[in-house]
Amino acid sequence: MAKDTFLNRKLTLNSKGKLIDLSTPAVMAILNITPDSFYQKSRVNTIDEALKSTEKFINEGAKFIDIGAYSSRPGAIDVSLEEELKRLIPIVEAISKEFSILISIDTFRAKVAEESIHAGAHLINDISAGSLDEAMFETIAKLQIPYIIMHMKGTPQTMQQDPTYENVTAEVLTYFTEKLSSLKKLGVKDIIIDPGFGFAKTISHNYELLQQMQSLTTFELPMLVGFSRKSMITKVLNIKNEDALNGTTILNTIALQKGASILRVHDVKAAIECINLSEKIKFP
């Protein structure tokens, strides 16, 4: 798809008066403060480990760091609000104090979102797009910070229990149309959409959605994708997630061709190289 197809999209976001330019695709590094995230090497347990990982991500070229204290892998154990805050806030404060990187918070809870923003974070990444906490949309409107909305059905505990669609892409489009309408009525201006690869979708659903992903550019908004080492790679190739970097890079490249603005990854260096090379090509 020709790059000029995407020229009308909103590619500048505002977070606390700081402008975020996405005219060139960017990398969001994953930092999990959880004991059970699916990729073991992404987990950290202490502030010192979090700072070391963040420094590495920055040196490799990450624009964002996405910090999560609630694992959203299929079948993940539920974590209390108090535990999520206990894990998250000290690390957000430490990273915010030490580095200038943009901090995204991976949470579906409005209270966690608000406290994290006050602690130094810049944007919220909500896997449920407000479906798991009815206070989230109003909280985002009050905070006036960028908001990532992802497509998912159910919860992390139930989402992979026989997900069904008549047409997955059409249903994702309808889902975002409804969510965006609600957000815009509340005055939320800076929104990023995430198709939700691996969330409430079979392998076939994931690849059908990827094949038609360019249709989501109709919203004229930045688009985030997250394929990194997921089962849509490992199950197809019959490999472990430790061996899924090459597959991740291939899917990231395809997503860039179809309009992705942010690659959410475990491996920053490889994703930066993917962007740098893809930017040299004018896709037909």
Backbone torsions as a table, in degrees:
resi	resn	phi	psi	omega
1	MET	NA	132.2	-178.0
2	ALA	-65.3	142.4	-177.0
3	LYS	-64.3	-28.5	-179.2
4	ASP	-67.4	-13.9	174.0
5	THR	-60.5	-28.4	-173.7
6	PHE	-98.7	7.1	-169.7
7	LEU	-68.6	-24.0	-178.0
8	ASN	-81.7	-3.8	-175.8
9	ARG	-73.3	149.5	174.4
10	LYS	-74.2	114.6	-175.7
11	LEU	-124.5	16.9	172.5
12	THR	-126.6	125.2	-179.8
13	LEU	-112.5	158.3	179.4
14	ASN	-122.6	120.5	176.1
15	SER	-126.1	109.7	179.1
16	LYS	55.8	35.8	-179.6
17	GLY	85.7	-5.4	178.5
18	LYS	-94.4	121.7	-179.4
19	LEU	-81.4	135.3	179.8
20	ILE	-113.5	113.8	-176.2
21	ASP	-94.5	120.0	178.8
22	LEU	-116.0	24.3	178.3
23	SER	-64.7	-27.5	167.0
24	THR	-108.7	133.8	-179.7
25	PRO	-54.7	149.6	-175.5
26	ALA	-127.0	165.8	-179.6
27	VAL	-110.3	134.7	172.9
28	MET	-111.4	117.4	-179.0
29	ALA	-86.3	142.9	-177.7
30	ILE	-94.6	127.2	175.1
31	LEU	-128.1	110.7	-176.6
32	ASN	-102.7	120.9	176.2
33	ILE	-100.7	56.8	-175.2
34	THR	-137.7	151.4	178.5
35	PRO	-85.8	-7.3	-169.8
36	ASP	-131.7	17.9	175.0
37	SER	-61.4	149.0	-168.5
38	PHE	-65.3	-27.9	-179.7
39	TYR	-106.6	107.6	-170.7
40	GLN	-57.2	-37.5	-174.9
41	LYS	-70.0	-11.0	178.9
42	SER	-89.1	-4.2	-175.4
43	ARG	-87.3	139.3	171.1
44	VAL	-129.9	154.3	-174.8
45	ASN	-121.8	-13.7	-176.7
46	THR	-133.7	163.9	176.9
47	ILE	-61.3	-41.5	-179.4
48	ASP	-61.6	-43.4	177.8
49	GLU	-63.3	-39.6	180.0
50	ALA	-64.6	-41.0	179.4
51	LEU	-66.8	-40.5	178.9
52	LYS	-65.1	-42.6	178.6
53	SER	-64.7	-42.5	179.9
54	THR	-62.2	-43.2	178.5
55	GLU	-59.9	-42.2	178.2
56	LYS	-62.5	-45.7	179.5
57	PHE	-60.0	-42.9	179.4
58	ILE	-63.2	-45.8	-179.8
59	ASN	-61.8	-28.8	-179.9
60	GLU	-86.7	-9.7	173.0
61	GLY	113.8	10.3	179.9
62	ALA	-66.2	140.8	176.5
63	LYS	-94.4	-31.3	-179.5
64	PHE	-126.9	155.8	165.2
65	ILE	-125.1	130.6	-177.5
66	ASP	-105.9	112.8	-174.6
67	ILE	-104.3	125.4	179.3
68	GLY	-127.5	136.6	178.9
69	ALA	-118.2	12.7	178.4
70	TYR	-137.0	109.1	-177.7
71	SER	-65.5	130.0	179.2
72	SER	-108.0	17.6	176.7
73	ARG	-65.6	154.9	179.9
74	PRO	-54.5	129.1	178.6
75	GLY	76.7	13.7	-178.0
76	ALA	-61.6	151.3	178.5
77	ILE	-73.0	136.3	177.6
78	ASP	-66.4	143.3	-180.0
79	VAL	-122.3	137.2	-178.5
80	SER	-68.3	158.7	175.8
81	LEU	-57.5	-44.3	-178.4
82	GLU	-62.3	-41.8	-179.9
83	GLU	-68.2	-39.3	178.8
84	GLU	-61.5	-45.0	178.9
85	LEU	-65.7	-40.3	-179.6
86	LYS	-61.6	-40.2	178.9
87	ARG	-71.5	-38.3	-164.8
88	LEU	-86.7	-53.1	-167.5
89	ILE	-58.1	-46.9	-179.7
90	PRO	-59.3	-35.2	-179.7
91	ILE	-74.5	-38.5	175.1
92	VAL	-60.5	-46.1	179.7
93	GLU	-60.8	-42.5	-177.9
94	ALA	-67.4	-45.0	-179.7
95	ILE	-66.4	-42.1	179.2
96	SER	-60.6	-38.1	-179.4
97	LYS	-72.0	-36.4	-170.7
98	GLU	-88.9	-32.4	-172.0
99	PHE	-131.2	163.3	178.5
100	SER	-102.4	9.6	-179.2
101	ILE	-65.5	148.7	176.8
102	LEU	-72.9	127.6	-176.0
103	ILE	-104.7	119.9	174.4
104	SER	-102.3	142.0	178.9
105	ILE	-112.6	120.1	-179.4
106	ASP	-87.1	93.8	-179.4
107	THR	-152.5	153.4	173.8
108	PHE	-110.3	6.5	-177.1
109	ARG	-103.2	129.2	-177.2
110	ALA	-63.3	-40.4	-178.6
111	LYS	-66.0	-40.4	177.2
112	VAL	-64.3	-41.8	178.3
113	ALA	-58.9	-49.0	-176.2
114	GLU	-65.4	-45.7	-178.9
115	GLU	-66.8	-33.5	179.0
116	SER	-68.5	-41.5	178.1
117	ILE	-62.9	-42.6	177.6
118	HIS	-65.2	-26.2	179.9
119	ALA	-83.0	-8.2	176.3
120	GLY	128.9	-1.6	179.0
121	ALA	-74.6	165.3	-173.8
122	HIS	-118.2	-23.9	-179.7
123	LEU	-153.7	162.9	-177.2
124	ILE	-117.7	134.7	178.9
125	ASN	-114.2	103.2	-172.1
126	ASP	-109.3	109.6	-179.3
127	ILE	-63.7	-20.5	-176.2
128	SER	-101.6	-4.6	-177.5
129	ALA	49.7	44.3	176.9
130	GLY	85.8	-3.9	-175.1
131	SER	-74.9	-23.4	-176.7
132	LEU	-100.0	-2.8	174.7
133	ASP	-151.9	108.6	-174.4
134	GLU	-65.5	-14.5	179.6
135	ALA	-86.6	-7.0	-172.2
136	MET	-64.1	-48.3	-175.7
137	PHE	-59.7	-45.4	179.8
138	GLU	-65.4	-34.4	177.6
139	THR	-65.4	-44.1	178.2
140	ILE	-63.1	-41.1	178.9
141	ALA	-62.2	-38.8	179.0
142	LYS	-69.0	-42.2	-177.6
143	LEU	-75.0	-28.4	-178.3
144	GLN	53.1	54.6	175.0
145	ILE	-123.1	161.0	179.8
146	PRO	-60.3	145.2	-172.3
147	TYR	-134.2	122.0	176.5
148	ILE	-94.5	123.0	177.3
149	ILE	-111.6	129.5	-178.1
150	MET	-112.3	150.2	174.2
151	HIS	-84.7	126.9	175.4
152	MET	-156.0	151.2	170.0
153	LYS	-117.3	138.6	179.4
154	GLY	79.9	-148.0	-179.4
155	THR	-126.7	169.9	175.7
156	PRO	-56.4	-27.9	-179.4
157	GLN	-76.6	-26.2	-172.7
158	THR	-118.5	-9.9	-165.9
159	MET	-63.3	-26.3	-178.0
160	GLN	-99.7	15.9	177.2
161	GLN	-86.9	85.6	177.0
162	ASP	56.5	59.6	176.2
163	PRO	-66.5	133.5	-178.4
164	THR	-131.3	145.3	177.5
165	TYR	-145.2	146.4	168.5
166	GLU	-78.2	-40.6	176.7
167	ASN	-149.5	103.8	-170.9
168	VAL	-62.2	-41.9	-178.4
169	THR	-66.0	-43.0	178.7
170	ALA	-62.1	-39.2	-179.7
171	GLU	-70.5	-35.7	176.1
172	VAL	-65.9	-41.2	177.7
173	LEU	-61.2	-44.3	178.8
174	THR	-63.6	-42.9	179.0
175	TYR	-57.1	-49.7	-179.3
176	PHE	-67.3	-37.4	177.7
177	THR	-57.3	-44.6	-179.0
178	GLU	-69.7	-43.0	-179.5
179	LYS	-65.0	-43.5	-178.5
180	LEU	-65.7	-36.5	177.4
181	SER	-61.4	-44.8	179.8
182	SER	-64.5	-42.7	-178.8
183	LEU	-66.8	-42.1	-178.3
184	LYS	-66.9	-33.2	176.1
185	LYS	-63.1	-28.8	179.2
186	LEU	-88.0	-3.8	177.6
187	GLY	88.6	16.1	177.0
188	VAL	-77.1	123.3	-171.5
189	LYS	-104.7	-31.6	-171.5
190	ASP	-109.1	99.5	-172.7
191	ILE	-127.4	138.3	174.8
192	ILE	-119.2	137.5	178.1
193	ILE	-106.0	146.7	-179.6
194	ASP	-131.4	116.6	-177.7
195	PRO	-60.2	-18.8	176.1
196	GLY	78.8	46.6	177.8
197	PHE	-61.9	129.5	179.6
198	GLY	89.7	-1.7	-178.9
199	PHE	-112.9	114.2	179.7
200	ALA	56.3	42.7	-178.9
201	LYS	-147.1	140.7	172.8
202	THR	-77.6	173.0	175.8
203	ILE	-56.9	-44.7	-179.9
204	SER	-62.9	-41.7	177.4
205	HIS	-58.6	-44.6	-178.2
206	ASN	-59.6	-44.8	-176.9
207	TYR	-76.5	-31.7	174.2
208	GLU	-63.5	-43.2	-179.9
209	LEU	-66.8	-40.8	177.5
210	LEU	-62.9	-42.3	-179.2
211	GLN	-60.1	-33.1	-176.3
212	GLN	-107.4	16.3	-172.1
213	MET	-59.9	-30.2	-178.3
214	GLN	-61.1	-20.7	178.7
215	SER	-65.0	-22.1	179.7
216	LEU	-74.9	-11.5	176.6
217	THR	-71.7	-6.7	176.5
218	THR	-59.9	-24.3	179.6
219	PHE	-78.2	-10.4	178.7
220	GLU	56.3	41.8	179.5
221	LEU	-126.6	156.9	173.3
222	PRO	-59.8	148.1	-179.5
223	MET	-125.0	129.9	176.3
224	LEU	-103.7	142.0	173.9
225	VAL	-128.4	147.1	178.0
226	GLY	-134.3	98.5	177.4
227	PHE	-106.7	-9.9	-160.4
228	SER	-52.3	109.9	173.7
229	ARG	58.5	25.6	-176.6
230	LYS	-80.8	169.2	-176.5
231	SER	-67.2	-20.7	176.2
232	MET	-66.0	-15.3	172.5
233	ILE	-97.1	-53.0	-171.6
234	THR	-66.5	-35.1	-179.3
235	LYS	-74.1	-34.1	178.0
236	VAL	-69.6	-41.5	-176.0
237	LEU	-92.5	-6.4	-178.8
238	ASN	57.3	52.9	180.0
239	ILE	-131.9	170.5	175.6
240	LYS	-88.5	160.1	-178.3
241	ASN	-64.4	-23.0	175.8
242	GLU	-62.8	-23.1	-176.4
243	ASP	-105.5	15.1	-169.7
244	ALA	-102.1	16.4	-179.7
245	LEU	-67.1	-43.2	-179.8
246	ASN	-61.1	-45.2	177.7
247	GLY	-61.8	-39.3	177.6
248	THR	-60.5	-44.6	-178.8
249	THR	-63.2	-39.4	179.0
250	ILE	-62.6	-46.7	-179.1
251	LEU	-68.6	-35.9	176.0
252	ASN	-61.7	-40.0	179.3
253	THR	-62.9	-45.2	178.0
254	ILE	-61.1	-42.9	-179.2
255	ALA	-64.2	-37.5	176.3
256	LEU	-62.6	-39.6	177.5
257	GLN	-62.5	-28.1	-175.8
258	LYS	-100.3	9.0	169.8
259	GLY	111.5	10.7	178.9
260	ALA	-64.7	139.0	177.6
261	SER	-105.2	-26.4	-178.5
262	ILE	-135.1	130.3	173.6
263	LEU	-103.0	116.6	178.0
264	ARG	-94.2	115.7	-167.6
265	VAL	-142.2	162.5	169.3
266	HIS	-86.7	-27.3	-171.0
267	ASP	-115.1	94.3	-171.9
268	VAL	-67.7	-47.6	-174.8
269	LYS	-56.0	-45.5	-179.6
270	ALA	-64.8	-38.0	-179.2
271	ALA	-69.6	-39.0	176.6
272	ILE	-62.2	-43.3	178.1
273	GLU	-62.8	-39.4	178.3
274	CYS	-59.7	-45.9	178.4
275	ILE	-64.5	-47.6	-176.7
276	ASN	-59.5	-40.6	179.2
277	LEU	-74.5	-39.7	-179.9
278	SER	-64.0	-32.9	179.3
279	GLU	-66.5	-17.1	178.9
280	LYS	-82.2	-10.5	-174.3
281	ILE	-109.4	133.8	170.0
282	LYS	-94.7	102.1	-173.4
283	PHE	-70.6	139.9	-178.5
284	PRO	-71.1	NA	NA
